[in-house]
Amino acid sequence: MAGKTLTRADLSEAVHRDIGLSRTESADLVKSVLDLMSEALISGQSVKLSSFGTFMVRQKNGRIGRNPKTGEEVPITPRRVMVFRPSQVMKNVINGLEPGKED
């Protein structure tokens, strides 16, 4: 999977292949899960997927930034950003360690 982006269509195809739902049902299921996650994040809740990680929305304050090309100061408005914090299990898997083993 190196160099490739996992898409919604890929997820739907995996559900179709592994669970046996029709392609339409698989696409609807993936859409429903992603919609539920989006709604929770929009309302300020965190979304925790066990052994994977946590998605959360964080508030960033306004500040003065600098245009790197011109050096001109530019105001950056306050905004909400989504952040992802991987679980220790996911970190271990990514680093080729056995799940549950610490370095």
C-alpha positions as CSV (number, residue, x, y, z in Angstrom):
1,M,0.0,0.0,0.0
2,A,3.1,2.3,0.0
3,G,2.6,5.4,-2.0
4,K,-1.2,4.9,-2.4
5,T,-4.0,6.8,-0.6
6,L,-6.8,4.7,1.0
7,T,-10.1,6.0,-0.4
8,R,-13.7,5.7,0.6
9,A,-14.1,3.4,-2.5
10,D,-11.2,1.2,-1.2
11,L,-13.0,0.9,2.2
12,S,-16.3,0.1,0.5
13,E,-14.6,-2.6,-1.6
14,A,-12.9,-4.1,1.5
15,V,-16.3,-4.3,3.3
16,H,-17.8,-5.9,0.2
17,R,-15.0,-8.5,-0.1
18,D,-14.5,-9.3,3.6
19,I,-18.1,-9.2,4.9
20,G,-20.0,-10.0,1.8
21,L,-22.4,-7.1,1.7
22,S,-23.4,-5.9,-1.8
23,R,-21.3,-3.0,-3.2
24,T,-24.2,-0.6,-2.6
25,E,-24.7,-1.7,1.0
26,S,-21.0,-1.6,1.6
27,A,-20.8,2.0,0.3
28,D,-23.8,3.0,2.4
29,L,-22.2,1.5,5.5
30,V,-18.9,3.3,5.0
31,K,-20.8,6.5,4.3
32,S,-22.9,6.1,7.5
33,V,-19.8,5.5,9.7
34,L,-17.9,8.5,8.3
35,D,-21.0,10.7,8.6
36,L,-21.4,9.6,12.3
37,M,-17.7,10.4,12.9
38,S,-18.0,13.8,11.2
39,E,-21.2,14.7,13.2
40,A,-19.5,13.8,16.5
41,L,-16.4,15.9,15.6
42,I,-18.5,18.8,14.5
43,S,-20.4,18.8,17.8
44,G,-17.1,18.8,19.7
45,Q,-16.9,15.2,20.7
46,S,-13.8,13.0,20.4
47,V,-14.0,9.8,18.3
48,K,-11.9,7.0,19.8
49,L,-11.3,3.8,17.8
50,S,-9.8,1.2,20.1
51,S,-6.3,0.0,19.0
52,F,-6.3,2.7,16.3
53,G,-6.4,6.2,17.8
54,T,-8.5,9.2,18.7
55,F,-9.8,12.0,16.5
56,M,-10.6,15.3,18.2
57,V,-11.2,18.9,17.4
58,R,-9.0,21.5,18.9
59,Q,-9.5,25.3,19.0
60,K,-6.6,27.4,17.8
61,N,-6.3,31.0,18.8
62,G,-5.8,33.9,16.4
63,R,-2.2,35.1,16.0
64,I,0.1,37.1,13.8
65,G,1.9,35.0,11.2
66,R,4.5,36.0,8.6
67,N,4.4,35.4,4.9
68,P,7.7,33.5,4.3
69,K,8.1,35.0,0.8
70,T,7.7,38.6,1.6
71,G,8.2,38.7,5.4
72,E,4.9,40.7,5.7
73,E,2.9,40.1,8.9
74,V,-0.5,38.6,8.3
75,P,-3.2,38.0,10.9
76,I,-4.3,34.3,11.2
77,T,-7.9,34.0,12.4
78,P,-9.0,31.7,15.2
79,R,-10.1,28.3,13.9
80,R,-11.0,24.8,14.8
81,V,-8.7,22.0,13.6
82,M,-9.0,18.2,13.6
83,V,-6.1,16.3,15.2
84,F,-5.4,12.6,15.3
85,R,-3.6,10.9,18.2
86,P,-2.6,7.3,17.3
87,S,-2.9,4.7,20.0
88,Q,0.2,3.0,21.4
89,V,-0.9,-0.2,19.6
90,M,-1.0,1.6,16.3
91,K,2.4,3.2,16.9
92,N,3.9,-0.2,17.7
93,V,2.4,-1.7,14.5
94,I,3.7,1.1,12.4
95,N,7.2,0.7,13.9
96,G,7.2,-3.1,13.3
97,L,6.8,-4.0,17.0
98,E,4.4,-6.6,18.3
99,P,1.2,-5.1,19.5
100,G,1.4,-4.4,23.2
101,K,5.2,-4.4,23.4
102,E,6.9,-1.2,24.4
103,D,10.3,-0.1,23.2
